[in-house]
């Protein structure tokens, strides 16, 4: 799979831009992230998945997930208890 392989749909970025190809994704990681954050696990994982897909034909779902995690690396994880599924077997109690 070449570096020109497109994400479908493109990955949205803050400020309205989008990552369209694997080449866009790796360039964005290298350019937009401060050097101090290049060692973060989310950034390293995203770079690895993008490179793996481009050079070895890996599936595009992994670079997409990695890029989304890198983009959202500073956002706290939110838990909504209303979305929690009911426990199995609790209906009869």
Buried (B, 14 or more C-beta within 10 A) or exposed (E): BEBEBEBEEBBEBEEEEEBBBBBBBBBBBEEEBEEEBEEBEBBBBBBBBBBBBBEEEBEBEBBBEBBBBBBEBEEEEEEEEEEEEEEEEEEEE
